[in-house]
Amino acid sequence: MSGIEIEGGCRLAGEWEIQGSKNAVLPVLAAALLHAGVTVLTRVPDIADVRASVEILEFLGVKTKQWGHTLWVDASQAAPRKIPRQMGERMRSSVLFLGPLLARFGQASLPFPGGCAIGRRPVDYHLAGLRRLGVRLEEGGGEIQAEAEGRLSGGVVELPYPSVGATEQLLLAACGAQGRTELRGAAQEPEIVTLCRYLRRAGAEISGEGTPVIRVEGFCPSRQEIRFRIPGDRIAAGTYLAMAAMTGGRVHIRGISPSHLWAPLCAFRRMGCQLRLLPEGISLWAPSRLSALPFLATAPYPAFPTDLQSSFLAMMAVAKGESCLEENVFESRFSMAGQLNRMGAQIQVQGRRARCLGVERLQGGRVWGTDLRSGAALVGAALAAEGTSRVEGFEHVERGYQGMLPLLESLGAKVRKITE
C-alpha cells in the first residue's frame, strides 16, 4: 500500500508533454500478438498496467526490450499458454488477450480480469460477441476457457451498448475470422481508431473506425517490422487540467489533440476557465474561483467521458454555486463523494446523480482512493485544500499516471510519497 502527503494551497503552473495513452497502448500490446514479427512502439507510458501487459506477453513467449519510452516486441515465437491468475487479475485489460490468442492459435485460457472497483463491468458483451464468431466458451472457477474449431467465422455482431473493451475484443478476434465481420453499435473513442490503425499496419482490412459500424474484411499477416507511435493520453491531460483549474493555476500541455477532449473542454469553459487550443496542445488559465455546472452527464464518446467524472466532481466541490453530475456508465463511480465530504465538501448522492453545493475551500484530511481515477481526483482535491492531506491508495493511481509526483513538483506542488 502507498499514499502521498500533499500540502495544499499551491497554484499549479508550467508546461510539459503529456504521457502516451494508457487506454490506447494496452489494446495495441494485445494486438501485437497477431503480428508474427517485430513491433516497435514509441511513446509508451511507464505505468503499472503496461508492465503487467508486458509480463503477460513474455509469459506467452513474446520477446520484449525497452529503452526509455520505446518498447520492442517480437511475437514470432508466441504460444497459447494458460495465463496465470495472478497476472490476469492485476488489470481489467488482461481480458483483451482472448481475441488475439483465438485469432492466431484458435484457443485461449485466462482468468476473469481484475481492475478498478467502479462497478460490475461484466465481460458479457465480449463473450456473447465471440460466440457469434464461432468461439466455444466455458466459464468456471474464475477462469475463461475459449476454443475455436478451425477458423473463426465472420458475421454480424450487434453490441447492445458501445462498450470500448468489447469493441476492441471483437476487432482483435475478427482478424482471425474467415469472411467479413461487421460490428454494429461499436464504440467510437479515439483509442478504437488507434487500434484500427495498428491492425491495418499488421495486415487487417478495416473500415469505419470512429463510427458505430466497423467492418473487418480480412487479415493478411505481415512479417515486416511495424513502427507505431502511441498518441497522447486524453484522460491524463483532462485530469491535470482539472488539477490546475481547482488550484487557480495556469498550464500548457503539449502532445494532445483538443478534438479528443471536446466535451470536457466545453465544460472547463462553462466553469470559467480560459483555453487556448492548438493542433497538438492545450493551454488553460483558471479563475480565482470556478463557477458551478448546473448539469453535466457522462456518456460514451463523443460525449463527456466517465473517466473524467471524478475530477469534475472534485472541481464542483469548490465551485461557486450548485452543480449536478449524472453518471450513466458505471454504477459505483460516486464512491469518491464520501471522501470529498470528509474534506468539507457538500455532496449528496441519489442514485446516478450527485448534487454538490460548492464550498470556498476544502480542508486537508486523510482520504482513500479506491480506483485509478478517483485516486487522481483526490490528489487534485488535496492540492486545492487548506492544510495538509494524505491520499491513500496511490498504487491505483500509478496504474495509469506516469511520474505524477515529479510532474506535480515541477509545477509547484509540495508532495511526498509514503509507502507501507
C-alpha positions as CSV (number, residue, x, y, z in Angstrom):
1,M,0.0,0.0,0.0
2,S,1.2,3.5,-0.7
3,G,-0.1,7.0,-0.1
4,I,1.1,10.6,-0.7
5,E,1.2,13.6,1.6
6,I,0.2,16.9,0.0
7,E,0.5,20.4,1.3
8,G,-2.4,22.3,-0.2
9,G,-2.7,25.8,-1.4
10,C,-0.2,25.8,-4.3
11,R,-1.2,27.0,-7.7
12,L,0.0,24.7,-10.5
13,A,1.9,26.5,-13.3
14,G,4.1,25.2,-16.1
15,E,4.3,23.4,-19.4
16,W,5.0,19.7,-20.2
17,E,4.3,17.0,-22.7
18,I,1.6,14.5,-21.8
19,Q,2.3,10.8,-21.5
20,G,1.3,8.2,-24.1
21,S,-2.2,7.0,-23.7
22,K,-2.9,4.1,-21.3
23,N,-6.2,3.3,-22.9
24,A,-4.6,3.2,-26.4
25,V,-1.4,1.3,-25.6
26,L,-3.0,-1.6,-23.8
27,P,-5.1,-2.9,-26.7
28,V,-2.2,-2.3,-29.1
29,L,0.0,-4.5,-26.9
30,A,-2.6,-7.3,-27.0
31,A,-2.8,-6.8,-30.8
32,A,1.0,-7.3,-31.1
33,L,0.3,-11.0,-30.6
34,L,-1.3,-11.0,-34.1
35,H,1.9,-9.8,-35.7
36,A,4.3,-12.7,-36.1
37,G,7.2,-10.3,-36.4
38,V,8.6,-7.2,-34.6
39,T,6.6,-4.2,-33.4
40,V,8.4,-1.1,-32.2
41,L,6.1,1.1,-30.1
42,T,7.2,4.6,-29.2
43,R,5.7,7.0,-26.5
44,V,4.9,4.0,-24.3
45,P,3.9,5.3,-20.8
46,D,5.9,4.0,-17.8
47,I,2.9,2.8,-15.8
48,A,1.9,-0.4,-13.9
49,D,-0.7,-1.6,-16.4
50,V,1.9,-1.5,-19.2
51,R,4.3,-3.5,-17.1
52,A,1.6,-6.1,-16.3
53,S,0.7,-6.4,-20.1
54,V,4.4,-6.9,-21.0
55,E,4.7,-9.6,-18.3
56,I,1.7,-11.5,-19.9
57,L,3.3,-11.1,-23.3
58,E,6.6,-12.5,-22.1
59,F,4.8,-15.4,-20.4
60,L,3.2,-16.2,-23.8
61,G,6.7,-16.5,-25.3
62,V,7.0,-12.9,-26.7
63,K,10.4,-11.3,-26.5
64,T,10.5,-7.7,-25.4
65,K,13.1,-5.0,-24.9
66,Q,12.5,-1.5,-23.6
67,W,14.6,1.7,-23.6
68,G,13.0,4.8,-22.3
69,H,9.5,5.1,-23.7
70,T,10.3,2.8,-26.7
71,L,9.2,-0.9,-26.5
72,W,10.4,-3.6,-28.9
73,V,8.1,-6.6,-29.2
74,D,8.8,-9.8,-31.1
75,A,5.8,-12.1,-31.1
76,S,7.2,-14.6,-33.7
77,Q,7.6,-17.3,-31.1
78,A,4.4,-16.7,-29.1
79,A,2.4,-19.7,-27.9
80,P,-1.1,-20.1,-26.4
81,R,-0.3,-20.8,-22.8
82,K,-2.7,-20.5,-19.9
83,I,-2.4,-17.1,-18.4
84,P,-1.9,-17.4,-14.6
85,R,-4.5,-15.9,-12.2
86,Q,-2.0,-13.6,-10.5
87,M,-1.2,-12.0,-13.9
88,G,-4.7,-11.7,-15.3
89,E,-6.3,-10.4,-12.1
90,R,-4.0,-7.4,-11.9
91,M,-5.8,-5.3,-14.5
92,R,-9.0,-5.1,-16.5
93,S,-7.3,-5.2,-19.9
94,S,-5.9,-8.7,-19.5
95,V,-9.2,-9.9,-21.0
96,L,-8.2,-8.4,-24.3
97,F,-5.7,-11.2,-24.8
98,L,-8.6,-13.5,-25.6
99,G,-9.2,-12.1,-29.0
100,P,-5.7,-12.3,-30.5
101,L,-5.0,-15.7,-28.9
102,L,-8.1,-17.1,-30.6
103,A,-7.4,-15.3,-33.9
104,R,-3.8,-16.7,-34.1
105,F,-4.0,-20.0,-32.3
106,G,-7.6,-20.9,-32.0
107,Q,-7.6,-21.3,-28.2
108,A,-7.2,-19.2,-25.1
109,S,-7.3,-19.7,-21.3
110,L,-7.2,-16.9,-18.8
111,P,-8.7,-15.7,-15.5
112,F,-11.5,-13.2,-15.2
113,P,-9.9,-9.8,-15.3
114,G,-9.3,-7.5,-12.3
115,G,-9.0,-3.8,-12.2
116,C,-10.7,-0.8,-10.5
117,A,-13.6,-1.1,-8.1
118,I,-16.1,1.1,-10.0
119,G,-18.9,-1.3,-10.7
120,R,-19.7,-4.7,-12.1
121,R,-18.1,-4.1,-15.6
122,P,-19.1,-7.5,-16.8
123,V,-17.4,-9.1,-19.9
124,D,-20.8,-10.4,-21.1
125,Y,-20.6,-8.4,-24.3
126,H,-17.1,-9.7,-25.0
127,L,-18.2,-13.3,-24.6
128,A,-21.5,-13.0,-26.5
129,G,-19.7,-11.4,-29.5
130,L,-17.1,-14.1,-29.5
131,R,-19.7,-16.8,-29.6
132,R,-21.2,-15.1,-32.6
133,L,-17.8,-15.6,-34.3
134,G,-17.9,-19.3,-33.6
135,V,-16.0,-19.5,-30.3
136,R,-16.9,-22.2,-27.8
137,L,-16.6,-20.8,-24.3
138,E,-16.6,-22.3,-20.8
139,E,-16.7,-20.2,-17.6
140,G,-16.0,-21.6,-14.2
141,G,-13.6,-21.4,-11.2
142,G,-12.9,-17.7,-12.0
143,E,-11.5,-18.7,-15.5
144,I,-12.5,-18.4,-19.1
145,Q,-11.7,-21.3,-21.5
146,A,-12.1,-20.5,-25.2
147,E,-11.7,-22.6,-28.3
148,A,-12.5,-22.2,-32.0
149,E,-13.0,-25.3,-34.1
150,G,-10.9,-24.5,-37.1
151,R,-11.0,-20.8,-38.1
152,L,-13.3,-18.2,-36.6
153,S,-16.3,-17.3,-38.8
154,G,-17.1,-13.7,-39.8
155,G,-20.6,-12.4,-39.3
156,V,-22.7,-9.5,-38.0
157,V,-22.3,-8.7,-34.3
158,E,-24.5,-6.1,-32.7
159,L,-23.4,-4.6,-29.4
160,P,-26.3,-3.5,-27.2
161,Y,-24.1,-0.8,-25.7
162,P,-21.0,0.8,-27.3
163,S,-18.5,-0.9,-24.9
164,V,-14.9,0.1,-25.6
165,G,-13.5,-3.2,-24.3
166,A,-16.0,-5.3,-26.2
167,T,-15.3,-3.4,-29.4
168,E,-11.6,-3.9,-29.1
169,Q,-12.0,-7.6,-28.2
170,L,-14.1,-8.3,-31.3
171,L,-11.9,-6.3,-33.6
172,L,-8.9,-8.4,-32.4
173,A,-10.8,-11.7,-32.8
174,A,-12.2,-10.7,-36.2
175,C,-8.6,-10.6,-37.6
176,G,-8.6,-14.4,-37.4
177,A,-12.1,-14.9,-38.9
178,Q,-12.9,-16.2,-42.3
179,G,-15.1,-13.8,-44.2
180,R,-16.4,-10.4,-43.4
181,T,-17.2,-9.3,-39.8
182,E,-19.4,-6.3,-39.3
183,L,-19.5,-4.8,-35.8
184,R,-22.6,-2.7,-35.2
185,G,-23.1,-0.4,-32.2
186,A,-19.3,-0.1,-31.9
187,A,-17.5,2.3,-29.6
188,Q,-16.2,5.5,-31.3
189,E,-13.4,6.5,-28.9
190,P,-10.1,7.8,-30.3
191,E,-8.5,4.7,-28.8
192,I,-10.6,2.5,-31.1
193,V,-9.3,4.5,-34.0
194,T,-5.7,4.0,-32.8
195,L,-6.2,0.2,-32.5
196,C,-7.6,0.0,-36.0
197,R,-4.6,2.0,-37.4
198,Y,-2.3,-0.6,-35.8
199,L,-4.3,-3.6,-37.0
200,R,-4.2,-2.1,-40.5
201,R,-0.4,-1.9,-40.3
202,A,-0.4,-5.6,-39.2
203,G,-2.4,-6.7,-42.3
204,A,-6.1,-6.2,-41.5
205,E,-8.6,-4.7,-43.9
206,I,-10.7,-2.4,-41.7
207,S,-13.1,0.4,-42.4
208,G,-15.5,2.5,-40.4
209,E,-13.4,3.1,-37.3
210,G,-14.7,6.2,-35.4
211,T,-18.3,5.4,-36.5
212,P,-20.9,3.0,-35.0
213,V,-20.3,0.4,-37.7
214,I,-16.8,-1.1,-38.2
215,R,-16.0,-3.8,-40.9
216,V,-13.1,-6.2,-40.9
217,E,-12.9,-7.7,-44.4
218,G,-9.9,-9.9,-43.9
219,F,-6.4,-10.2,-42.5
220,C,-3.2,-10.9,-44.4
221,P,-0.3,-11.2,-41.9
222,S,2.8,-9.1,-42.5
223,R,6.2,-10.0,-41.1
224,Q,7.6,-6.6,-41.8
225,E,8.7,-4.5,-38.8
226,I,5.9,-2.2,-37.6
227,R,6.9,1.1,-36.0
228,F,3.9,2.7,-34.2
229,R,3.6,5.8,-32.1
230,I,1.1,5.9,-29.2
231,P,-1.0,9.1,-29.1
232,G,-1.2,11.4,-26.1
233,D,-3.4,10.4,-23.1
234,R,-6.5,12.5,-23.3
235,I,-7.8,11.3,-19.8
236,A,-4.4,12.1,-18.1
237,A,-4.5,15.5,-19.9
238,G,-8.0,16.2,-18.6
239,T,-7.0,15.1,-15.1
240,Y,-4.1,17.5,-14.9
241,L,-6.2,20.4,-16.4
242,A,-8.7,19.8,-13.6
243,M,-6.0,19.9,-11.0
244,A,-4.8,23.2,-12.4
245,A,-8.4,24.6,-12.6
246,M,-9.0,23.7,-8.9
247,T,-5.8,25.4,-7.8
248,G,-6.4,28.6,-9.9
249,G,-3.4,27.6,-12.0
250,R,-2.1,28.3,-15.5
251,V,-0.7,25.4,-17.5
252,H,0.1,24.3,-21.1
253,I,0.0,20.6,-22.1
254,R,1.8,19.5,-25.3
255,G,1.2,16.4,-27.3
256,I,-2.6,16.1,-27.1
257,S,-5.3,16.8,-29.7
258,P,-8.0,19.1,-28.3
259,S,-10.5,17.3,-30.6
260,H,-10.3,14.2,-28.4
261,L,-11.4,16.3,-25.4
262,W,-14.1,18.5,-26.9
263,A,-16.8,17.7,-24.3
264,P,-14.5,18.2,-21.3
265,L,-13.0,21.4,-22.8
266,C,-16.6,22.8,-23.2
267,A,-17.2,22.0,-19.5
268,F,-14.0,23.8,-18.4
269,R,-15.1,26.9,-20.3
270,R,-18.5,26.8,-18.6
271,M,-16.8,26.7,-15.3
272,G,-15.0,29.9,-16.1
273,C,-11.6,28.7,-17.4
274,Q,-9.9,30.3,-20.4
275,L,-8.5,28.0,-23.0
276,R,-6.1,28.3,-26.0
277,L,-6.3,25.3,-28.3
278,L,-3.5,24.3,-30.7
279,P,-3.4,21.3,-33.1
280,E,-1.3,19.4,-30.5
281,G,-1.6,21.4,-27.3
282,I,-4.0,22.9,-24.8
283,S,-3.4,25.9,-22.5
284,L,-5.7,26.6,-19.5
285,W,-6.0,29.7,-17.3
286,A,-8.2,29.2,-14.3
287,P,-10.2,31.9,-12.5
288,S,-9.7,32.7,-8.8
289,R,-12.8,30.5,-8.2
290,L,-14.6,28.2,-10.5
291,S,-18.3,28.6,-11.5
292,A,-20.8,25.8,-10.9
293,L,-22.1,23.5,-13.6
294,P,-25.9,23.2,-13.3
295,F,-25.8,19.9,-15.1
296,L,-23.2,17.5,-16.6
297,A,-23.8,13.9,-17.6
298,T,-21.4,11.1,-18.7
299,A,-22.0,9.1,-21.8
300,P,-20.0,7.2,-24.5
301,Y,-17.7,9.2,-26.7
302,P,-18.0,11.9,-28.1
303,A,-20.0,12.9,-25.0
304,F,-18.4,13.6,-21.6
305,P,-16.2,10.7,-20.5
306,T,-16.8,8.8,-17.3
307,D,-13.1,8.6,-16.7
308,L,-13.1,12.4,-16.0
309,Q,-16.2,12.3,-13.8
310,S,-14.3,12.0,-10.6
311,S,-12.0,15.0,-11.4
312,F,-15.0,17.2,-12.3
313,L,-16.8,16.2,-9.1
314,A,-13.8,17.4,-7.2
315,M,-13.9,20.7,-9.2
316,M,-17.6,21.1,-8.4
317,A,-16.8,20.7,-4.7
318,V,-15.0,24.1,-4.8
319,A,-17.1,25.8,-7.5
320,K,-19.3,28.8,-6.6
321,G,-23.0,27.6,-6.7
322,E,-24.8,24.3,-7.0
323,S,-23.7,21.7,-9.5
324,C,-25.3,18.4,-10.7
325,L,-23.4,15.5,-12.1
326,E,-25.1,12.4,-13.6
327,E,-23.2,9.1,-14.1
328,N,-24.6,6.9,-16.9
329,V,-21.7,4.4,-17.4
330,F,-20.6,2.9,-14.1
331,E,-22.8,2.5,-11.1
332,S,-20.1,2.8,-8.4
333,R,-18.2,5.8,-9.6
334,F,-19.7,8.2,-6.9
335,S,-17.9,6.3,-4.1
336,M,-15.4,9.2,-4.0
337,A,-18.2,11.6,-2.9
338,G,-17.9,10.4,0.7
339,Q,-14.1,11.1,0.6
340,L,-14.6,14.6,-0.6
341,N,-17.2,15.2,2.1
342,R,-14.5,14.2,4.6
343,M,-12.6,17.2,3.4
344,G,-15.6,19.5,3.9
345,A,-17.4,19.2,0.5
346,Q,-21.2,19.2,0.5
347,I,-22.2,16.4,-1.9
348,Q,-25.4,14.4,-1.8
349,V,-25.7,11.3,-4.0
350,Q,-29.1,10.0,-5.1
351,G,-28.9,7.1,-7.5
352,R,-27.0,8.1,-10.6
353,R,-26.9,11.8,-9.6
354,A,-24.6,13.8,-7.3
355,R,-25.7,17.3,-6.2
356,C,-22.9,19.5,-5.0
357,L,-23.1,22.9,-3.2
358,G,-19.6,24.3,-3.7
359,V,-17.6,25.4,-0.7
360,E,-15.0,28.1,-0.8
361,R,-12.2,25.9,0.4
362,L,-11.8,22.2,1.2
363,Q,-9.9,21.2,4.4
364,G,-7.0,18.8,4.4
365,G,-7.5,15.3,5.8
366,R,-6.9,11.6,5.3
367,V,-8.8,10.1,2.3
368,W,-8.7,6.9,0.3
369,G,-8.7,6.4,-3.4
370,T,-10.3,3.1,-4.3
371,D,-9.6,3.2,-8.1
372,L,-7.4,4.9,-10.7
373,R,-9.5,7.9,-11.5
374,S,-10.9,8.7,-8.0
375,G,-7.4,8.5,-6.6
376,A,-6.1,11.0,-9.1
377,A,-9.1,13.3,-8.4
378,L,-8.5,13.2,-4.7
379,V,-4.9,14.3,-5.4
380,G,-6.4,17.3,-7.1
381,A,-8.7,18.0,-4.2
382,A,-5.8,17.8,-1.8
383,L,-3.8,20.3,-3.9
384,A,-6.7,22.8,-3.7
385,A,-7.4,22.2,0.1
386,E,-6.3,24.2,3.0
387,G,-3.7,22.4,5.1
388,T,-2.0,19.0,4.7
389,S,-3.8,15.9,3.3
390,R,-2.8,12.3,2.9
391,V,-4.2,10.4,0.0
392,E,-4.1,6.6,0.5
393,G,-4.3,4.0,-2.3
394,F,-1.8,5.8,-4.5
395,E,-0.9,2.4,-6.1
396,H,-4.2,2.6,-8.0
397,V,-3.1,6.0,-9.5
398,E,0.3,4.6,-10.5
399,R,-1.6,2.1,-12.8
400,G,-2.4,4.9,-15.2
401,Y,-0.4,8.1,-14.5
402,Q,3.3,8.2,-15.3
403,G,5.5,10.0,-12.9
404,M,2.7,12.1,-11.3
405,L,4.6,13.2,-8.2
406,P,7.7,14.6,-10.0
407,L,5.4,16.3,-12.5
408,L,3.4,17.9,-9.8
409,E,6.6,19.0,-8.0
410,S,7.8,20.6,-11.3
411,L,4.5,22.6,-11.4
412,G,4.9,23.9,-7.9
413,A,3.2,21.4,-5.7
414,K,4.5,20.1,-2.4
415,V,4.0,16.3,-2.4
416,R,5.7,13.4,-0.7
417,K,5.2,9.6,-1.2
418,I,4.7,7.4,1.8
419,T,5.0,3.6,1.3
420,E,3.9,1.0,3.9
